[in-house]
Amino acid sequence: MNEEIISQFPTLNNRNYLASCSQGLLPAGTSSAMTAYHEELLTNGTNWDAAMEMLEKARESFAGLIGADTDEIAVVSSVSHAISAVATAFPDSLTRDEIIFTDLDFPTVADVWFSQARFQGKLHVIPAEQGEISLESFEKYINEKTLLTSIPHVHYKSGLRMDIREIAEMAHRYGSLLFVDAYQSAGHCPIHVKEMGIDFLTTGTRKYLLGIPGIAFLYINKETTEKLQPGITGWLGKGKIGARKFDTGTPSFISAYTARASLDLIQSVGVHRIAAYLKELGVYTVQYGCEKGLRLYGTEQLENRTSLTAFAHPQAAEVVRKLQNKGVVLTAKDNIIRIAPHFYNTRQDIERAIDEIVLLSE
Ligand SMILES: Cc1ncc(COP(=O)(O)O)c(C=O)c1O
């Protein structure tokens, strides 16, 4: 990526930042959009219409990012909220009632489904083998009783990318809906919900979408929404048609200003361009890390990996804490260290971070 793009991220002046799987960096233009909202509060106190207009613009930008219609997007507060809303929305009259999710889903997926009294005894978790789940494994679990199959687009620990098209095709063959958690992919992996056969997709904005917490989007395709009535609702969703019936109460407006500005930046750079750049950076991270003696966590098949790369390390949390003090920002999960670049990172960032990990491991 060019200097001009990199210069839009002031944090890079004093941090080697490789934690976009947790929180993406705030672009300068997005920071200005946040300030505009702040100024509005200071000057006018309230400007409901302007804030609601911004919310619609954010909804529109997100729809554009994933190839959906604006009416197919609900604005919710978190990914957990989106999953909960969907879990409460199915009519009583259903003939199928089994829910499938996977070992590779973020833990909140299981937390939500296990808390739904209606689906107790109807939940199936597909185990991962060597960090992956084969199509054959999905075939063992999905059947005529499956109401919904939930998958992550990208595994939050290893960076493994799932083949959505193939899984969607299988789920639909058995009559199951497909739910995709795209929190680790939106913003750097191309997504086209129609072409990929996705029925539900959710993501928040604080990772690769370069936003802040407080807002998440939920895509539900038109035909599916018509059959649903969310049990979590409120005055902004009541009586609405399309996915908007999943809106609830007043959203985090500042997150909407942020989302709109960052989504537009990502669209202007282009997700395909970002993906191509990060593919190279991801391959380089694996190569350089292994060359330096680090142990790769997750699949070794480079074509299935994203640029989120994890290395196994017995003192992962401690190493990450020490590096934080040196201005290198990584994240730890259990016994792994995650290196998660975005389009504002370079090979030198990766090399410096890996060299520091190796130094602390000696
Ligand atoms: C893949 C994935 N799904 C869901 C979540 C949790 O999202 P939320 O806190 O918005 O519920 C995370 C957070 O890190 C995540 O990585």
The ligand as a Tripos MOL2 file, in Angstrom:
@<TRIPOS>MOLECULE
LIG
   16    16     1     0     0
SMALL
NO_CHARGES

@<TRIPOS>ATOM
      1 C1        -15.5790  -13.6810   15.2120 C.3       1 LIG1
      2 C2        -16.1360  -12.8840   16.3450 C.ar      1 LIG1
      3 N1        -17.4570  -12.9530   16.6130 N.ar      1 LIG1
      4 C3        -17.9890  -12.2660   17.6330 C.ar      1 LIG1
      5 C4        -17.2310  -11.4860   18.4610 C.ar      1 LIG1
      6 C5        -17.8920  -10.7690   19.6080 C.3       1 LIG1
      7 O1        -18.6420   -9.7060   19.1220 O.3       1 LIG1
      8 P1        -19.5110   -8.7970   20.0900 P.3       1 LIG1
      9 O2        -18.6590   -8.4040   21.2440 O.co2     1 LIG1
     10 O3        -19.8980   -7.6310   19.2210 O.co2     1 LIG1
     11 O4        -20.6970   -9.5880   20.5150 O.co2     1 LIG1
     12 C6        -15.8670  -11.3720   18.2200 C.ar      1 LIG1
     13 C7        -15.0490  -10.4880   19.0760 C.2       1 LIG1
     14 O5        -13.8900  -10.5040   19.1780 O.2       1 LIG1
     15 C8        -15.2980  -12.1010   17.1400 C.ar      1 LIG1
     16 O6        -13.9860  -12.0690   16.8820 O.3       1 LIG1
@<TRIPOS>BOND
     1     1     2 1
     2     2     3 ar
     3     2    15 ar
     4     3     4 ar
     5     4     5 ar
     6     5     6 1
     7     5    12 ar
     8     6     7 1
     9     7     8 1
    10     8     9 2
    11     8    10 1
    12     8    11 1
    13    12    13 1
    14    12    15 ar
    15    13    14 2
    16    15    16 1
@<TRIPOS>SUBSTRUCTURE
     1 LIG1         1 GROUP 0 **** ****
